[in-house]
Amino acid sequence: MVHGGPYPATSDSRTTSVGTAAIHRFLRPVCYQNLPDALRPEALKEANPLDLKRLVDGRREG
């Protein structure tokens, strides 16, 4: 039984908006401010393990 909610729960009978997996389907991270470094994607970690060129506090890094 489909329990409603946003896509894909309303149009895909294999998924519902109920349960812990629904959190991952409907979660959209918008801001990483104050997020612990261990939870950030590799590209956004303070240590810059991918050695990406980026601008941090107005200074170029990488």
C-alpha positions as CSV (number, residue, x, y, z in Angstrom):
1,M,0.0,0.0,0.0
2,V,1.3,3.4,-0.9
3,H,1.0,5.8,2.0
4,G,1.2,9.0,0.0
5,G,3.8,11.8,0.3
6,P,6.0,13.4,-2.3
7,Y,7.5,11.6,-5.3
8,P,8.4,8.7,-5.5
9,A,6.0,7.4,-2.8
10,T,2.9,8.5,-4.8
11,S,3.9,7.1,-8.1
12,D,6.1,4.1,-7.4
13,S,4.6,1.2,-5.6
14,R,8.0,-0.1,-4.5
15,T,8.6,2.7,-2.1
16,T,6.5,4.5,0.6
17,S,7.0,7.6,2.7
18,V,7.0,5.5,5.9
19,G,10.1,4.2,7.7
20,T,13.7,5.2,8.1
21,A,14.6,4.8,4.4
22,A,12.1,7.6,3.7
23,I,14.3,10.0,5.5
24,H,17.1,9.4,2.9
25,R,14.6,9.8,0.0
26,F,13.2,13.1,1.1
27,L,16.2,14.7,2.8
28,R,17.9,17.4,0.9
29,P,20.9,18.9,2.7
30,V,21.0,22.6,2.0
31,C,23.8,23.9,4.4
32,Y,26.8,22.3,5.9
33,Q,27.4,25.1,8.5
34,N,28.5,23.7,11.9
35,L,28.3,20.1,10.5
36,P,31.0,17.9,12.1
37,D,33.9,17.3,9.7
38,A,33.4,13.6,9.9
39,L,29.9,13.9,8.3
40,R,30.9,16.2,5.5
41,P,31.5,15.0,1.9
42,E,35.3,14.6,1.1
43,A,35.2,17.8,-1.1
44,L,34.0,19.9,1.9
45,K,36.2,18.7,4.7
46,E,38.5,21.2,6.4
47,A,41.6,19.2,5.6
48,N,40.7,19.3,1.8
49,P,41.8,15.6,1.3
50,L,41.1,15.9,-2.5
51,D,43.3,19.0,-2.8
52,L,40.6,20.9,-4.6
53,K,41.1,24.6,-5.5
54,R,38.7,26.6,-3.4
55,L,38.1,30.0,-1.8
56,V,37.9,29.9,2.0
57,D,37.4,33.2,3.9
58,G,38.5,35.1,0.9
59,R,41.8,33.2,0.5
60,R,42.6,30.7,-2.3
61,E,43.5,27.2,-1.3
62,G,44.6,24.1,-3.1
